Amino acid sequence: MSTNARNTRPGAHLEPLDAIDERLLAALVADARISNKQLAEMVGIAPSTALMRTRALSERGIVQGYEAKLSLSAIGRSVQALVAVRLRAHDRDQIDRFTARVPHLPAVLSTFHTSGSVDYLLHIAVGSTEDLRDWVLDNLATDPVVGHTETTLVFEHIQGNHGPLPD
């Protein structure tokens, strides 16, 4: 098996990270828009090495993309909520139907398929509490797959660590 095929197979990201990979990841988490030259200087390697290693981290599935972080209030979505969803039945068709539709709705920021008393936890952002009520009614309460919902308002969303966790 070639090295390239090995690095792109599912689970290839389980190969251990060395100290340089960890420093690259920490720098990218801190500033995903950092130039390759700055990244190389920060980590103490040549720019060509930084580029090669960053590409390898992407090919291994460790770096899954780069995204813009938006101010929800600045784009008119200042009301955030966590919506716990319990399905009526736990069969594959209903789970597939729910997961094919709900995570792609415009208000949904994140979808968590969970164990315990609820099946899904949705993090959503809308413009007002009226919009929140309407969203739950239009997208969940009227869905025959959904058995129960419980909505919790988010007062503040405090971000956690997005990168390599310390040992």
Secondary structure as the mmCIF struct_conf table of DSSP 4:
data_model
#
loop_
_struct_conf.conf_type_id
_struct_conf.id
_struct_conf.beg_label_comp_id
_struct_conf.beg_label_asym_id
_struct_conf.beg_label_seq_id
_struct_conf.end_label_comp_id
_struct_conf.end_label_asym_id
_struct_conf.end_label_seq_id
HELX_RH_AL_P HELX_RH_AL_P1 THR A 3 THR A 8
BEND BEND1 ARG A 9 ARG A 9
TURN_TY1_P TURN_TY1_P1 PRO A 10 GLY A 11
HELX_RH_3T_P HELX_RH_3T_P1 ALA A 12 LEU A 14
BEND BEND2 GLU A 15 GLU A 15
HELX_LH_PP_P HELX_LH_PP_P1 PRO A 16 LEU A 17
HELX_RH_AL_P HELX_RH_AL_P2 ALA A 19 ALA A 30
TURN_TY1_P TURN_TY1_P2 ALA A 32 ARG A 33
HELX_RH_AL_P HELX_RH_AL_P3 ASN A 36 VAL A 43
TURN_TY1_P TURN_TY1_P3 GLY A 44 GLY A 44
BEND BEND3 ILE A 45 ILE A 45
HELX_RH_AL_P HELX_RH_AL_P4 PRO A 47 GLU A 59
TURN_TY1_P TURN_TY1_P4 ARG A 60 GLY A 61
BEND BEND4 ILE A 62 VAL A 63
HELX_LH_PP_P HELX_LH_PP_P2 ALA A 68 LEU A 70
TURN_TY1_P TURN_TY1_P5 LEU A 72 LEU A 72
HELX_RH_3T_P HELX_RH_3T_P2 SER A 73 ILE A 75
TURN_TY1_P TURN_TY1_P6 GLY A 76 GLY A 76
STRN STRN1 VAL A 79 LEU A 87
BEND BEND5 ARG A 88 ARG A 88
HELX_RH_AL_P HELX_RH_AL_P5 ARG A 92 ARG A 101
HELX_RH_3T_P HELX_RH_3T_P3 VAL A 102 HIS A 104
BEND BEND6 LEU A 105 LEU A 105
TURN_TY1_P TURN_TY1_P7 PRO A 106 ALA A 107
STRN STRN2 VAL A 108 HIS A 113
BEND BEND7 GLY A 116 SER A 117
BEND BEND8 ASP A 119 ASP A 119
STRN STRN3 TYR A 120 VAL A 126
BEND BEND9 GLY A 127 SER A 128
HELX_RH_AL_P HELX_RH_AL_P6 THR A 129 VAL A 136
HELX_RH_PI_P HELX_RH_PI_P1 LEU A 137 ALA A 141
TURN_TY1_P TURN_TY1_P8 THR A 142 THR A 142
TURN_TY1_P TURN_TY1_P9 PRO A 144 VAL A 145
STRN STRN4 VAL A 146 VAL A 154
BEND BEND10 PHE A 155 PHE A 155
BEND BEND11 GLY A 163 GLY A 163
HELX_LH_PP_P HELX_LH_PP_P3 PRO A 164 PRO A 166
#
